[in-house]
């Protein structure tokens, strides 16, 4: 997956994501954010990192994409130059110190291709958390990968960006391959095109619970779709709040 051009349109594509609600979830779970050390895993362009910093958290963001991190650094430098960002994989964290919490937001965990990589990620995060430390993450439900994604093609049109998004079932259970064609308006009014291929895979809820417990986490609660309600058959986004 090439991120150089995707990073330039990412923020607009994420406009419907209620990032402040994610901040509230972490704030409530930690009984306040001021002074807390938080690891933002797969931080992308730093939207959540900056919002957490606004609430007084000491944030470190990591992401695999150099281009995404460049946008994150630019965003943070305006107000929070002390924010730290590092290019690395979530399965093999290399960070200093211990953290009060880690977040893996907006289905980023679903970019891992197999159970082993998910387990490695849980282990690497468990290792850098303080005792009692929080891990909060969300994933696609199996209903979303198996049913909703199969309703493609999807389209998006704005003043500056348009895309056509086609999906097909992946080779593994509950996986999906997405092919996106982006059309971006240039300053002279012409449109340039670039293409992206994204592969995502999720697992049933109880498989995540099994892997978390094997890693040493205690599951505090599981909820769905930005609400405090338990997941249902047609829930789309599943949240896990767990402790070391």
N, C-alpha and C positions, 0 to 999 in steps of 0.2 A: 504494500500500500504506500503510495507516494503522498507525503504530507505537505510539500512546499506550497502547492496551490490550495489544497484543502484548508490549510491554516488561515488563508486569507478570507475564506467565506464562513469559517466555523462559527464565529460569534453570531452572525445573522441567523444561521440555522438553529442556534440554541436559544433564540429569543423566547420560545414558549416554555423553556425549562424554569421552574420556580426555584432558582438557586437560593434565594433568601429562606425558603422553607427548609432546605438542607442545613443551612446555618442554624436555624432554630432547633432542628433535631439534635445537632451536636451540642448546642448550648444547653438544652434541657438535660441531655444525658450526662453532661459533665458538670451540671450545676453552676454554669457560668464559663465563659471563654477567656476572660482576662488573665493573661499570664500563662495560659495553657499551651503546651507544645503540641502542635498538630501536624501530621504528615498527610499531605494531599497527594494521593497516589493516582497516577494518570491524570495529572492536573490540567492537561490541555493548554488553553490560552490563559489560564490563571484566573478565571472569573470567580470561582469559589475561593481560591486562595486569598484574593484581595478582600472578598466579603468577610471571610473569617478574620483577617487582619484588622478590618474595620471594627470588629467587636473585641479587639484586644488580644487576639491569639498570636502566638509566635509560630509562624507557618513555614514549613519546608515543602516545596512542590517537586515532584519527580514525574517525568514523562519520557517516553521512548523517542518522541519526535523533537528534533532540534528546531524545526520550524515553529512548532507549537510553543516551545519554550521561549523562543525569541519574542513572540507576541506577548507571552506572559511576563517576561522581564520588562518589556516596554510598558505594559500596563501597570506593573507594580512600581516601577521607578518614579512614576509621577507622584506617588504619595507614600509608598512603603519601600524605600530603597534597601531596607534591611531584610526584606523577604528573600529567601534562598531558593534557588531552583537548580535542579540537577538532571542530566540526561541519563536515565538508566531504566532497566526493566523491573517491573514489580516482582517478578519471581526471584530476583537476585539483588535485593536492596543493599546498598552500601552507603549508609548514613551514620553520622556521629550522634552519640547521646541516646537518650531514651525519650519516648513520647507518651503524652497523656492519651492521645487518640490518633487513629488513622482513618481516613475515608477513601473509598474507591467509588467515586460518584458516576452516575449516568451511564450505567451498564458497561463501564470500561472493562470489568472482569470478564465480560462475554467475548472479548477479543482473544482470550486464551483458548488454545485449540483443544486441550485435553485435560482430563482429570488430574494428571500429574502436575501440570503447570498451575492449576488452581491450588492444589495442595502445597506446592512450593511457595506460592504467594502467601497463603495463610501462615506458613511456617516463618517466612521472612518477616512478615508483619508482627507475628507473635514475638519474635526475637527482639524487636526494637521498641516494644511497648513496655511501659512501666507495669508493675503488678497492679491489677485492677484496671488496666488501660482498656479503652474502648476501640472497637472496630465497627464502623458503620459502612455498609455498602448496599447497592441495589443491582438487580439483574433482571433481564427479560424473563417473563414467565414462559413455560413451555407452550401455553396457549398462544402467546404472541408469536413465538417462532414457528409453531406448527400450523397455526390458523391465520392470524392477522397478516403476517408477512407474505403469505401466499396469495393475498388479494391484490398484489401488485399488477400493473405498474402504478406508482405514485408520482405525482407531479407537484412542483412548487414554482410559483412565479412571483417575483417582486420587481421593483423598479430596476434593480441592479443585478439580480441573480435569478436564474431559473434552473431547474433540473428535472430530469426524467430518471426515476429510480425503479429498477426492475430487480426482482428477487427470485431465487429458485432454491429448492431444498438442497441442503448440503449433504455430504456423504455420511456424516455421523448423525445419530439421533439428536433432535432438537437443535439442529444447526441450519444456518441460512447463508447463502452467498448473495451479496447485493452488488449490482453493477449500476453506477450512477454516472450520468452524463451531465456535466455542469456547463452553463452558458453564462458568462460574466460580462457585463457591459463595461467597455473601456471608456476612457475620457473622450475619445473622438466619436462615441456613439456606437461603434461596432462591437460585436460580441466575439469573445474568444471562448473556445471550448476546451475543457479538460475532463478526463475520465478517471473514476475511482472504482476499485474493487474492494469490498469489505467482506470479511468472513467472521461470523459470530456464532457462538455455541453456548447454550445454557444447559442446565441440569434440573431435574425435579427438586423441589424444596428439600425433601428429606435426604437427598444426596449431599446438598450443601451442609445440612445439619451434621451428617455423618462425618464429612471432611473437617468441618470446624471442630467437632468434639474430638476427633482423632488428633488434631493439632494442639489441643489443650484449651480451646475456647469454651466458654459457657454461653449458651444462647439465652439472651434476656427476652427478646421479643422478635416476632416476625410479623410484618404488616405490609399493606399493599397500596399502591397508587396514591401516595402522598397523604394517606389518611391513617387514622389509628385503628383501622379495621383489619381483621384477619383476612388473608388471601382467600379468594373465591375462585370458582372454576374459570371465570373469564377475566380475572385480574390480569393486568398487563405488566406491571413493574413490581417486583417483590423486594422488600427491604429487610435486611438482617441487622439487628443490633446485638453485638456479642461482647464479652469481656474476657480478658486474659486472667 
